[in-house]
Every structure is written in structure tokens, then in C-alpha cells.
Amino acid sequence: MIPFCDPTTCPDAGCNPVTCVGAGVPSNTTLFDRSKEAIPGGVNSSIRAFKAVGGEPYVVARASGATITDVEGTTYLDLVQSYGAVILGHAHPAVTAAITDAVGAGTSYGAPTPREMKLAEEISSRMPSCERVRLMNSGTEATSTAIRLARGVTGRDRIVTFAGNFHGATDALLVAGGSGVATLGLPGTAGVPNASVAETMVVPYNVVPQLDDKVAAVIVEPVAANMGVVAPVAGFLEGLRAECDRVGALLIFDEVITGFRLAPGGAQAKYDIRADITCFGKVIGGGLPIGAVGGRRDIMEHLSPLGPVFHAGTLSGNPLATAAGLAALDTLTPDVYIELLARVRHLSSKMRDACASAGFEASFPVVGTLFGIVCGDAASDAVTNFDEAKRTDEAAYSRFFQAMLAEGVALAPGAYEAMFVGLGHTDEVIDRIAEATFRAATTAAA
């Protein structure tokens, strides 16, 4: 590893050259300032810059179980958990052992491996709708491939998505709704031409849209986890399935967050809905970069080399990510899900009660092993769509975020993110988070 500092000239006799920047003591601020000289904004994913909550980010040196430790040696109880990717907790022994074992045999081959076959088999065995699985490198690549595949299979162009759902950095899905209730989209970011989203229709979440024969696919987060945590209302997912069937469109479930976190079979098992195409990421790599698309055999065999829809990737199914993913899925037994469900309910109720006792208005919606936070007046009502989610008091969340950080608890630096509990969140950890929540909520309410 290239060091930050030369220990032979550093004034600190105990210099750690990997984290020291020459001033003797590692500093979050110094390292972040240095990062900004090399990386746009100092970060490689925009939300990490803390723009939504204020202040500057901590710079992580290491993590273990339910904790992360920054370069200054401050340890936080972590409710981010790499945005759900490390369901077993940071540096879980089964995952780290699998990676260590795999790395000695090489890190990338550009050729088929036994582990990629086994991981595809494991995914299929847990999710019956995925008769065939293609591995790739990220959730964004998965959603992009799923859209291309749906268009190639149906011969149609139009895609329907839902306001407040997030499907990664895919041009066709980086879309904002226009002025109507259900409109063709407008680019949601600079750099996306109008043509890229001209055939993307944005509709309200939890309302079944009326489709026509121009629609190739409907893509949906079966549980919306990027506008807080919003559950599907009764009949919504069933209605999507029926409406897609009526017009011959394909139903795509984006289970990058829900897949193998809500249940062994993801949201499809929880809600008993069978998607045509499913997108995966995060959990199936045990914390390493990975993605996957699964679906019916007749659909999936439109992918190259069998069919005309192109997909390829040098690192797809790489030996490290597949080793980590196999270890993670093997560890996720039914008993683990029962335990995680209990821990989420326990923690969310304790945080809710702590906020109520402190006079800080907040609710903590729970869907399976996912939970979120809604601050302000919106906390008094159940959120069902993006317009309702946007009523959350972002300033109140920012105050709460900073107060929790000062109490040693790390939340996601954005008011619309889910929170995640892993195997490292023991009863003792949950109690400590609850105690910190009361103190932080008291500060935020002042």
C-alpha cells in the first residue's frame, strides 16, 4: 500500500505510514482536504460528502461487526453497514476467511470459475423466479442490463418507473417526473440528454398505472428504501403483476436492497409475487462489488452469447466477490433472519420511545429487516409515496444526525436513506444506541 507519510522523516516517532499525513496524528479533515485535491468533491459517491447534513465526513480506517473506526481512532456504532451490503456485520469471520482463501489463487481470470456457477445456483435456489442468473459488477449494471434485456425481449422502448425509487446511475433511470401525475420523464441530472429518458415514464409509487402496448417493462423497488422505508400498500405489487400481464410488459423487481435481506427469497418471497426479471447487488457479494440479473429462462437466454442482447464484463463473477457472496449466503440461515427481524423491531421501538421521551418528533417505519426515520410533522402519518416522504423535516434530521454522530452513532448522511442492522448489533449494542438516541434527540429538539 502506498503510504501517506515517510516514517523515517515524520516527527511522530509512532508514525503509521498508511494513515499518518506527516503531522504526527491522522486527521479526518486533513485527509479529506487531501482527497479533494485528487477526487472531485473528495468522495467517490456523492452522499459521502455530507452535503445533505452539513459538516465534513469521517474517514474510515477499519470496521468490525457493528462498528467503524475513523483515522483519528474514534469508533462509531454503525447503522449504515455499507448501505446494507454487510448484513453479517463488518469483517465477518466467514466472509474474510473466504476472501483470504480465494485471493491466494488469483484475483481475476477473465474466464469461467466454479464459484460463479455456485453463486448463480444459490441465488436460483432461494428465488424460484430466477431460473437463470447472470453475474456482473454492481447494482447499477444490473438495472441497466435489465432494462436493455426487457427492451430486447419485447421489442418495445418505454419503461415505467416510480417517483422516489432509485435504480442506480443508469441514464434511462436517472429521471424526474414532469408536471403531470404520470408523465414522460425529464433528465434528473446534468449530463443525461432528453433522448435518454424520453421513453421513461414516472408514476406515483403505490398506485398501479394503466399501461399500453408501448411499455417494455415496469421497474420497481418492491419496498422503497431510497425515500425512507416505504412498504407497498395492499394490492400494489399484485396489481403491477396483473397489469404487466395484461399488456405483455415485463415486471422488473429491483431487489438490490431487499434481495436476501428481507427474507431468504427477498421481497418476492415476503409478498408472494413472481417478477420476470430481478436485479441484485450488495448482499450477494458479502460486501464486495457485485451485481446480478436473474429471470425466467426464456427471457435470460436473450442475453449474449445465446441471444441478441449484449452483456459482458471482464470482472463479472470475479473470484473474490463470488467467494464472499457464497460465504454470506451460506451464513444467512432461517434462524439468522429471525434474529435480524427481532433486532430491527427491538432497536426501532427503542429509538422511537427515546425520541418521544426527548420531545423530538420522529417515527421509525419498519419493513422486515429494514427500517427508516421520518422527522417532523410527516412522522405522524404513514408514508406511502414520494410526495409524502418529502414532507420529512430535513433540517431536523440533520440536527439529529450530527447529535447522534457526537454520541458515537453513525447514520446515513441523508434523510431518505434506510438504516441497517446486522449480526454485530447485539442487545448490548442496541441498548447503547437507544441511550445515545435519547441524548441526541434531546439535543436536536432544543
C-alpha angles and dihedrals in degrees: 000000000000106000125228092218141031105239091201092066102026114116089223109087090202095050118161100204093204095062105016116097096195099273095093098248123062112241130200089211095048093048093045091049089050090048091054089060091057104028127045105258089355093273139087095213117042100228091059090073091076091230091141095052104028132239128063128296126255113243111230120228099175144341138207131182108316095352141081125193124205128217091266090059097254112143122209133193100241125222093166097069091184088305091301098315095116101054090161092052131260118314094000108192095234092053097043091048091051092050093046091051093048099045094063089063094053136285103241135009108173086226138090118286134192093240095059089054091048093048091051089050092050092051092049092048091055097041113040094194088067101076089158128025131198117197123216140158110272147004089255091056088048095054092043091052092045091055092048090047094050091050092047093050097046100033087227130118110204121100125192119209135167131249110254096021116118122206103175133265097319113138095223090052100041088091139137125205122251126228098291130081091249113017142157106265134259122212110279094204140026113269096041110106120223089246092063092063099028090106097042115101120200118208135172117278116248093026118102108229124218107245133200136201092275092071117100097181148347113224119197143165098235086211110026106230100166099066094048112288111310122177123216111256119238111288097012100107092036089051092051090052092051095045093050090050091049094059100028096251123143123245114224119194114201099211096165088123103022098041110109090348102080093040141333087275096038124227091328090065094043094052099028094235123138115215123204093222128017129196122210139184140136106040096043090063098050088235097319123110111278143131137182143192120210133178150127115330094241091053098043093050089068086076118097134292088036097035144020099267108098124226129155139144134176093219097038109130091006116185098245098051093043091049090051092045094051090050092050095048091045090055093048098088123165088260090058091055091050089052094047092049090053093047093051093050090046095049096042092051092048092049091047092051092045092053092047091051090050094049094245112138109229140131129203112212115202129202111175108300094347125088136173142183131243117191130200130005092340088067091076095064134053110256115228105163144019096267089056092044090055089063089075112117102247093186090054090049090051091053090048092046093053092044091050090049090052087052091052100259121121118211127177110280093240135068096231101053127108122241122230135212122197138182090279092066098093125176089265091053091047091052091050091050091049092051091048090049093058093050093044093046090050089054094045092049094052 
